[in-house]
Amino acid sequence: MDTVVGCAPMRILVTDGHYKHALGAVRLLAAAGHEVIVTAPRRLAMAGVSRSTWRRVRGPAAGEGDPFLEHLDAVVRRHRPAMIMPVGAAACGLLSRHRERWNDVAIVLPDAATMDRALDKRTMLALAAELGIPVPRTAEPRDDDDLARAGDEVGYPLVIKAPIEGRTGVGYVDRPAELHAGVRAYRERFGLDGSSMPLLQQRIVGPGFGVFATYQEGRCRRVMAHRRVREFPITGGESTCCEVVRDEALFATGRAILDALGWHGVAMVELKRHDADGRDYLMEVNPKLWGSLDLAIAAGADFPLDLVRIAAGGELPDLPSPADPLRLCWPLGNDLRHLVARPGAWREVLGDWFGGARTNLRPGDPLPHLVELATTVARAARGSGR
């Protein structure tokens, strides 16, 4: 293969346009001269209403399976993209199993077996343990009658989460007496039936980190890391403010997992540094573009363009990690809810919004931020972190 630094403009279909990181990817791709088609299950999707979008198409969510694939069939027939860039976990999982469905369309993902391994938190925890990377105590109850045993095995306080990445958010339980009610509330919040058994996991208390990487056929081509400054929910959730960190130990941990997977494409390895012992514990692997992508792009690490260059058929060179400190926040996203939940943090939050940090706001592209604000208000009205 020839070494590729840039590539000719192409038409790219980006999925999951309702995610904030889809917007970051679309803006970057358009700025590089590519024509971007955005598909989303909502009429008003952040990336879909962006001025950077060439065409927007409403269709089923990736989680619907076959209807989503049939929707992509129609979009590919009509608009003839050269590449599909899946954004959400469900889209990545589905397209990894159907990469050959559109012969002339490039999709930069690992094979289905590797993607399924990465999406399964149980498998990733087992892999990390084999590599000597600390992992939280984790149990998977067989049924509701087995909850007490699993909770005692993990210890309290604990976290409730889905076994498969991208399915739901998390819940928290502080005491044994709250466990059954906590699991019931978790199911109700995410629309799960009574047979759905979550994982119970030791709660690791401390700062959260993410290691971002681009891999090409098992070789790391780019790596960087960030620290979560603020989250929502404030007990642990999506990053609402984060900053670049350069930490070789974090790089090594993230690379060890992705090397073992023989990764291809982009991914984030999520870790937490436990206050109790100072060690970095694996939380999960996000085998896809991640929610804090805007930070990487602002720092000059153009991960979506890495995917385009791979799709163009060239070999990526080793790409530099950002060295300069940089902080970025999403004021109209859940950072607003973080402020409402933690009013005592107003000096820090407002200081970041009005000069202390970069933001995702683009005055020349305002419609996505009106959608972002409306979505935040709707989430708050539902009392949901989603």
C-alpha angles and dihedrals in degrees: 000000000000119000109255126205097163135357141209118277114274139179111258130190112212119194131209096035091176092073119093092229090054086062091052091050093047093050091050094047093049092048088055090056101261125136108236127204114193125202123190139158091237128070090219104048122159096236093037094061094044119117086230091068117097095192132002124203128186117218145141122308116259089245089070091071115199096029088055092051091048089050090053089049089059094045092049092049093049103038103023100215118195091216141023116211110194115204109181127064093245092052092048092049093048097044093047086064093046104039091129095051092094106039098194097042121091119224117180105210136118120255118287096258092054092045091050090051091052094048092052109085092197092057093046093050090051091049092049091051090052089053092050094252113142115251131187118254104266134186133182111208116218094219141334091286088059095053096094092052093048092047092051090049091054098037130218140323094039142171128234115214142155119263091230122062116248098018099105145337126258139273132205133222123186103183138027092245090062098051102093092044090046093054091046091051090047091055092047093048093054099033096248124156124238093262093061108104117197129203119261113214139182110259110243109204117205144069119326124229135187128203112206121198145171116212130187116199093331097318122112111235102168134015135175137153140216139197122222109237097178134008140184124250084040090222088064133311142111119353112259095173127016142162139213116258128185107212119153092198090058090047090052093050094049093045093048091061096043092044089054090052092049086231128206121191128008131326144161124223109207119211138172126208105222113227088211097063108002093239126134112243124198112242100175146308120255102204093195144044108315137225096254094053090124090070092056092048092048088052091053097256099129101193096168089055089051087061091049091051091050090048089053088064103250134122115252118229120226104282125211125254116235109263103184122084114253134170125196134182140182104229098182094041125066093314084081090056090046088058092049091049093045106032090166088070093063096114093054095041097046090042089058094045095051104043113320096089144019116259136202091242117121114186090199091057104042104154096077090056093051087054089046092053093046090050091050092051091047091051090050091050089053091047089233133138090209 
